[in-house]
C-alpha cells in the first residue's frame, strides 16, 4: 500500500461524530421515559384512585415517551405534538414502527403548535425537558397552560419538570460521561433581569471529534412560584411540587414526595403536577 493510498483511506474514514445520530444521542443523554411513565402512573393513581389510560406528550420530539406509555398497557393510547416534522418522522421510523403494530396503532403524532391541539381530551398531559421554557412572555405561557387545561379530561393531570438552584443562573458547562460519548450541557448566557437563558447541548467522542451546538435553546428560566401562579390562573385547581428522595451518598432514588420546605441546592430538577 502506498503512502498516498493509506492517506486516502484514512481521510475517507468517518469520525465518530460524523457517524452519530443526534436524536439517538439526545434520548440517551437527556430522557428517561420509563421512569417518567412510572411516576405519572403512581402519582395519578394516588391523586385520582385509578390508573390513567391516555397521554398527551407536548414537545414530543422523537416521541419515545409516547412509545413507552403505549407499551406499558394494552389499553393505553398516546398523542405526541411537536413543531418539527423531521423529528417526528425520525421517531416514527426508529421508535414507533419498530415497537410493533399493536403499540404503533395506539400512538398518534401531530406536527403543530402545542397551543392549538386540544382534542382528544386525555388523562395525562406532559411537557418535559423544560420544553415550555420556549414561551418567554407571561401571556404566552398562560395561553399554553390554558390550552393544556382545555385538553384534559375531568380527572386529568398535567406534569411538567423544572430546573433550579444556584448554578442554574450562572454561565458554565457540565460534562456527563456515557462511555462512547460525553454529553456536555452549556449554559452560555443568563440575563439576571429577564431570566433569558441561552443553552447548548454538545456531544464529544473518544476519537476527539465533536458535535458542537447539536441542540440550542433560547429560553426563559421560569421559577416554581411563577409556574404555580400561572397554572392556577389558567384554571387548574391545585398544583403539587415534588422532590426526589436521596440515599446516604446523596444520590437520587427515583422516589418523589411532596415537601413542606426545600433548602436550595447548587442544581436541582423536579416535577410539578397540576390537577384539572
C-alpha angles and dihedrals in degrees: 000000000000123000090246092054093047090050091049093051091047091052091049093055109101120232120240089253092054091052096045125105111221094206093055091045091051092051092052096044102040114017134074104176097165093059091041090057091049092049093048091049096047093046095046091048091050094048099036105027096234139060123273119239108187129053134190116198112197118202084017098172107182090000094232088145090054088053094050091048093052091046092053095069136014092228097046123113130192136200119196123196125191139150095227114082090183091059092045090052091051090051092050092050099041104029117014102042094042089053088072136253096281090057098036092051090062095052126082123187122197129189103216147107107286090228092062101053113081103149144111095036112233140200094230131028124181142184110191139176089042089285094149088062084088086082099082100173123071094232091052094052091044090053090052094049090049090052090051091049091051091051097054128095119241093272094036127144129202119210125196134163129222140194130223148142136107093290093051091076100049132080117252144093139257127206125212118190115221096173101245092041142013120233112214120194112197126192097200101176138005125185111208092200099052103016088233103166124197115193138171136197116215129183120209125192135206092246090062096255121129143199101211120196091001085163128016126193126196101192146151114238103230120201126226097249091050091051093047092051093048093048092051091046089051090060105267112143099215139004123211122200117203134200129196120242115231133210128234090281091053094251122140117261100197090243116118131197137176109256127203092212135011125197111221118254136195091263133354141171128194148149135263121201120198122198117219 
